[in-house]
Amino acid sequence: MATPFSLSISTPEGRLVMTDGIVLVIFWFGSHDDRGALAWRTLEHYWKLVRGEPTLYLDRGDSYRRVTSRVMSRLELKLSQPSDDGYALTLRDGEEAHRPDHRFFYFADPAGSPGPNRVPTSGVELWFPTRLVSEMGSDRFVAEMMSLVDQDEFASAYCSLSLLYDDWATLSGQKIIKSTVARHPGIDVRHSSAAKSVMGEMRASGRPVRGAYWLTFLGARALKTLSKDAAALQAELGADIRVHAMRHGVCIQAGAEPEAGDVNQLDDLPLVRKVARVIEPVRFDQVYAVLFDQKFQRRWERRHVT
């Protein structure tokens, strides 16, 4: 039986600053010039998927603008244009980020930035409320995540339970973040500066996969390194884990629904651990922009393989 998990932390004034949720992160090889149109298609899909629930705002750094159909049209135009500086885009629910349930982040290198023999990278991070899995039904939710990932070639992607919070809450919330992820191995943590760093480390290491999660997506390069296709992975992982073949890779589903696990209850997510052992040859360690001290960071990153 899955260990239930929920978390909600508010300020004394009642402002919600941290909550549980679902995160989908997609990594692509290619610069903004290569992937801007794909980022737009992903944003459009996300907008249609969550539209009507939150009021989304475009974060312009010093102000917020409500996202309307007109704003979306302008974003489509901007994302389709090349940029010498790469690109960064954030959409959030709430003018002052008072409800961390929905976010859309896009980060992309400029063309040619990484240097010789290294491809630039880009990626998106999407937030959803946890309840969306049960409201949509697990099968439909997984199908939507696969549709978001499989629009074009991708390096890797994952979908997981996560702590959702804005960057400004990272330092003040570090104690609760650390204690939560130490106890619950199925909970991811995030930070926008770390997300940018992850893309750089993925590029430098040649290993395109951050780790094993509820849904672990492997692109063509990772599959080539592993010398496996969907059928081979399914045979190796067994009937308890579903391997979905996609046009541009595979989706490995470790369980019907996302689970937090609880080491205090001896629930270490054996299905995710099985996936982790298989994908270990293509997993990279995060070195820069880490959220914890290096020792804890290493232990956390390797939680499913130790």
C-alpha positions in Angstrom: 0.0 0.0 0.0 1.4 3.4 -1.0 2.5 5.7 1.8 0.3 8.8 1.7 2.1 12.2 1.5 0.9 15.8 1.6 2.6 19.0 2.7 1.5 22.6 3.1 3.5 25.4 4.7 2.2 28.9 5.0 3.4 32.2 6.5 1.7 33.5 9.6 -0.3 35.7 7.2 -1.6 32.7 5.5 0.5 32.9 2.3 1.2 29.3 1.0 4.9 29.1 0.3 5.5 25.3 -0.1 3.3 22.4 -1.1 3.4 19.0 -2.5 2.8 18.6 -6.3 3.8 16.9 -9.5 6.7 18.1 -11.6 7.5 17.2 -15.2 11.0 18.1 -16.4 12.1 17.7 -20.0 15.7 18.0 -21.3 16.5 18.6 -24.9 19.7 18.8 -26.9 19.8 22.0 -28.9 19.8 25.8 -28.3 16.9 28.2 -28.2 17.2 28.7 -31.9 16.6 24.9 -32.3 14.0 24.4 -29.5 12.1 27.6 -29.2 9.2 26.4 -31.4 9.1 23.2 -29.4 9.0 25.1 -26.1 6.1 27.0 -27.5 4.2 23.8 -28.4 4.9 22.5 -24.9 3.6 25.7 -23.4 0.5 25.6 -25.6 -0.2 22.0 -24.5 0.3 22.9 -20.9 -2.0 25.9 -21.2 -4.8 23.8 -22.7 -4.3 21.1 -20.0 -4.5 23.4 -17.0 -6.6 26.3 -18.5 -9.6 27.2 -16.4 -8.1 26.2 -13.1 -5.4 28.7 -12.3 -4.9 32.3 -13.5 -1.5 32.2 -15.0 0.8 35.2 -15.0 3.9 36.0 -17.1 6.8 36.8 -14.8 8.6 39.8 -16.2 11.1 40.1 -13.3 9.7 43.3 -11.8 6.1 42.8 -12.7 3.5 40.2 -13.7 1.1 40.2 -16.6 -2.0 38.0 -16.8 -1.8 35.4 -19.5 -4.5 35.8 -22.0 -4.9 34.4 -25.6 -3.4 37.7 -26.8 -0.3 37.2 -24.5 0.0 33.6 -25.7 0.0 34.8 -29.3 2.9 37.2 -28.5 4.8 34.4 -26.7 4.4 32.2 -29.7 6.0 34.9 -31.9 8.8 35.6 -29.4 9.7 31.9 -28.9 9.9 31.4 -32.6 12.6 34.1 -33.0 16.3 33.4 -32.6 18.2 34.9 -29.7 21.9 35.5 -29.2 21.4 35.3 -25.4 19.4 32.1 -25.2 16.1 32.3 -23.4 14.4 32.1 -20.0 10.6 32.2 -19.5 8.5 31.8 -16.4 4.7 31.6 -16.0 3.2 31.3 -12.6 -0.2 31.2 -10.9 -0.6 34.3 -8.8 0.8 37.8 -9.2 2.9 37.4 -6.0 3.4 33.6 -6.3 1.0 33.1 -3.5 -0.1 29.7 -4.8 2.8 27.4 -5.9 0.6 24.9 -7.7 1.3 25.7 -11.4 4.4 26.9 -13.1 6.0 26.8 -16.5 9.8 27.3 -16.8 11.8 27.3 -20.0 15.6 27.7 -20.1 17.7 27.5 -23.2 21.4 28.0 -24.2 22.2 30.4 -27.1 23.4 28.8 -30.2 27.1 27.8 -30.1 27.5 28.7 -26.4 28.9 25.4 -25.0 32.0 25.3 -27.2 33.6 22.7 -29.4 32.2 19.1 -29.3 29.4 20.1 -26.9 25.9 20.6 -28.0 23.8 23.3 -26.3 20.9 22.2 -24.2 17.5 23.5 -23.2 14.5 22.3 -21.2 11.2 23.0 -19.5 9.8 22.4 -16.1 6.0 22.1 -15.5 4.2 22.0 -12.2 0.8 20.4 -11.5 -1.2 19.9 -8.3 -1.0 16.4 -6.9 -4.8 15.9 -7.1 -4.7 16.2 -10.9 -3.5 12.5 -11.1 -6.6 11.2 -9.4 -8.9 13.8 -11.0 -7.8 12.8 -14.5 -7.2 9.2 -13.8 -3.7 7.8 -13.8 -3.8 6.3 -17.3 -4.9 9.6 -18.9 -2.4 11.6 -16.8 0.4 9.4 -18.0 -0.8 9.7 -21.6 -0.7 13.5 -21.3 2.8 13.5 -19.9 4.0 11.2 -22.7 2.3 13.5 -25.2 4.2 16.5 -23.8 7.5 14.7 -23.8 7.2 12.9 -27.2 6.5 15.9 -29.4 10.0 15.8 -30.8 13.4 14.3 -30.0 14.4 14.6 -26.3 17.4 13.8 -24.2 15.5 12.6 -21.1 12.6 13.6 -18.9 11.0 12.6 -15.7 7.7 13.1 -13.8 7.6 12.8 -10.0 6.0 13.9 -6.8 7.9 17.0 -5.7 8.1 19.9 -3.2 6.8 23.0 -5.0 8.2 26.3 -3.9 9.6 29.5 -5.4 13.3 30.2 -5.3 13.0 32.8 -2.6 11.7 30.1 -0.2 14.7 27.8 -0.8 17.0 29.1 1.9 14.4 29.6 4.6 12.8 26.2 3.8 16.0 24.2 3.5 15.6 22.4 6.8 12.1 21.1 6.0 13.2 20.3 2.4 16.2 18.3 3.6 14.3 16.3 6.2 11.4 15.6 3.8 13.5 14.2 1.0 15.7 12.2 3.4 12.6 10.4 4.6 10.6 10.2 1.3 12.8 8.9 -1.6 10.0 9.6 -4.1 10.0 13.3 -3.6 12.0 15.5 -6.0 13.4 19.0 -5.2 13.8 21.8 -7.6 15.5 25.2 -8.0 15.6 27.2 -11.2 19.3 28.0 -11.0 20.0 24.3 -10.3 17.8 23.4 -13.4 20.1 25.5 -15.6 23.2 23.9 -14.1 21.7 20.4 -14.5 21.5 21.0 -18.3 25.1 22.0 -18.4 26.2 19.0 -16.4 24.1 16.7 -18.6 25.9 18.2 -21.6 29.4 18.0 -20.1 29.1 14.4 -18.8 27.5 12.9 -21.9 25.0 11.2 -19.5 21.5 12.6 -20.3 19.5 11.2 -17.3 19.1 12.8 -13.9 17.8 9.7 -12.2 14.9 7.3 -11.7 11.4 8.5 -10.9 7.8 7.5 -11.1 7.9 8.2 -14.9 11.4 8.0 -16.4 11.8 9.0 -20.0 14.8 7.9 -22.0 15.6 9.5 -25.4 17.3 7.8 -28.3 20.9 8.6 -27.1 20.3 7.0 -23.7 18.8 4.0 -25.3 21.7 3.6 -27.7 24.2 3.8 -24.8 22.2 1.1 -22.9 21.9 -0.9 -26.1 18.2 -1.5 -25.2 14.8 -0.8 -26.7 11.4 -0.9 -25.1 11.0 -4.6 -25.4 14.4 -5.3 -23.9 13.7 -2.9 -21.0 10.3 -4.5 -20.4 11.9 -8.0 -20.3 14.6 -6.8 -17.8 12.3 -4.8 -15.5 9.5 -7.3 -15.3 5.7 -7.2 -15.3 5.3 -4.8 -12.3 6.9 -2.0 -14.4 5.3 -0.7 -17.6 7.6 0.3 -20.5 5.7 2.5 -23.0 7.3 2.7 -26.5 7.2 6.2 -27.9 8.3 7.7 -31.3 11.4 9.3 -29.8 12.2 7.1 -26.8 10.5 5.2 -24.0 8.6 6.0 -20.8 9.3 3.7 -17.9 6.3 3.7 -15.4 7.2 2.5 -11.9 3.7 1.9 -10.5 0.2 3.0 -11.2 0.5 6.3 -9.4 3.4 8.4 -8.0 4.5 7.4 -4.5 6.5 9.3 -1.9 7.9 6.2 -0.1 8.9 6.4 3.6 12.1 5.0 4.9 10.7 5.1 8.4 8.1 2.6 7.3 10.7 0.6 5.3 9.1 1.7 2.0 12.1 2.4 -0.2 10.1 2.3 -3.5 11.4 -1.1 -4.9 10.1 -0.5 -8.4 11.9 2.8 -8.7 15.0 1.2 -7.4 14.8 -1.5 -10.0 14.6 1.2 -12.7 17.5 3.1 -11.1 19.8 0.1 -11.4 19.0 -0.4 -15.1 19.6 3.3 -16.1 22.7 3.9 -13.8 25.1 3.8 -16.8 23.4 7.0 -18.3 22.7 8.9 -15.0 24.8 12.0 -14.2 25.7 13.4 -10.8 24.9 17.1 -10.1 28.0 19.0 -9.1 27.1 22.7 -9.2 24.2 24.8 -7.9 23.3 22.0 -5.4 20.7 22.6 -2.7 22.5 20.7 0.0 26.0 20.1 1.2 28.0 17.8 -1.2 27.9 14.8 1.1 24.1 14.8 1.5 23.6 15.8 -2.2 25.5 12.7 -3.3 23.6 10.4 -0.9 20.3 11.9 -2.1 21.1 11.6 -5.8 22.1 7.9 -5.3 19.2 7.1 -2.9 17.8 4.5 -5.3 21.0 2.6 -6.0 22.6 2.4 -2.6 
